[in-house]
């Protein structure tokens, strides 16, 4: 498997990882276009012509309005349905578990900006 290293860090991704979904993420799309890497569509829009990685001019980021393709057992599912099924499959097969992680980063910044009272 080829591994590509980029010189950018994305704060909202925590560790700066690239998601590796170039057809559906603008930063990944730009990276693949720049280096001539293949772009595989995994979510087709419901209300427009089918997407093809070789002819796309920008990432399709409205993936919640689509159905999965090129995704094996998850083909035809909405992204939300696929995420739930993938989590259930990972738990059933014993190699993962579903988890929801909440971030409070914005709270700390908002508190400083708007002068919330400090607890004593």
C-alpha positions in Angstrom: 0.0 0.0 0.0 1.5 3.4 -1.0 1.8 5.9 1.8 1.8 9.6 1.0 3.1 12.3 3.5 2.0 15.9 3.3 3.3 19.0 4.9 0.1 20.2 6.4 -1.6 19.9 9.8 -5.4 20.1 10.3 -6.4 21.2 13.7 -10.0 19.9 13.4 -8.7 16.4 12.6 -6.7 16.2 15.9 -3.6 14.6 14.6 -3.6 16.0 11.1 -4.6 12.7 9.4 -5.9 12.8 5.9 -9.2 11.0 5.7 -8.4 9.3 2.4 -11.7 10.0 0.8 -10.6 12.4 -2.0 -14.0 12.3 -3.9 -15.7 13.6 -0.7 -13.2 15.9 1.0 -11.8 19.0 -0.6 -8.3 18.8 1.0 -8.0 15.1 0.0 -9.3 15.9 -3.5 -6.7 18.7 -4.0 -3.9 16.4 -2.7 -4.9 13.6 -5.2 -5.2 16.1 -8.1 -1.9 17.6 -7.4 0.0 14.3 -7.3 -2.1 12.4 -10.0 -3.5 9.9 -7.5 -6.8 8.0 -8.4 -10.0 9.3 -7.0 -12.6 6.6 -6.2 -16.2 7.7 -5.7 -17.9 6.0 -2.7 -21.0 8.1 -2.4 -23.2 8.9 -5.4 -25.6 11.8 -5.2 -29.3 11.0 -5.3 -30.5 13.8 -7.5 -27.8 14.4 -10.2 -25.7 12.5 -12.7 -23.4 9.8 -11.4 -19.9 11.0 -10.4 -16.7 9.6 -11.9 -13.4 10.3 -10.2 -11.6 11.0 -13.5 -14.0 13.8 -14.5 -14.7 15.4 -11.2 -13.6 19.1 -10.8 -14.3 19.3 -7.0 -15.1 17.0 -4.1 -18.7 16.0 -3.5 -19.0 16.9 0.1 -22.8 16.8 0.4 -22.5 13.0 1.0 -25.4 12.8 3.3 -27.6 13.3 0.2 -26.3 10.1 -1.4 -26.0 6.3 -1.5 -22.8 4.3 -1.1 -21.1 2.6 -4.1 -17.8 0.8 -4.4 -18.3 -0.2 -0.7 -18.9 -3.9 -0.8 -21.7 -5.0 1.6 -22.6 -1.4 2.3 -23.5 -0.5 -1.3 -26.9 1.2 -1.7 -27.1 2.4 2.0 -27.2 6.0 3.0 -24.0 7.2 4.8 -25.8 7.1 8.2 -27.1 3.6 7.6 -23.7 2.5 6.5 -22.0 3.9 9.6 -24.4 2.1 11.9 -24.0 -1.1 10.0 -20.2 -0.8 9.9 -20.1 -0.3 13.7 -22.4 -3.2 14.3 -20.3 -5.4 12.0 -17.0 -4.4 13.7 -18.5 -5.2 17.1 -19.9 -8.6 15.9 -16.6 -9.6 14.4 -14.7 -8.4 17.4 -12.3 -5.9 15.8 -13.9 -2.6 16.9 -16.6 -0.9 18.8 -18.9 2.1 18.3 -18.0 5.2 20.3 -19.1 8.8 20.3 -16.5 11.4 21.2 -17.5 15.0 22.1 -15.1 17.9 22.0 -15.2 20.9 24.2 -12.5 22.9 22.5 -14.8 25.7 21.4 -16.2 26.1 24.9 -12.8 27.2 26.3 -12.2 29.7 23.5 -15.7 31.1 23.8 -15.3 31.5 27.6 -12.1 33.5 27.1 -13.5 35.6 24.3 -16.8 36.6 26.0 -15.4 36.9 29.6 -17.4 34.2 31.3 -17.0 34.4 35.1 -14.3 32.2 36.6 -15.2 29.8 39.3 -13.4 30.3 42.6 
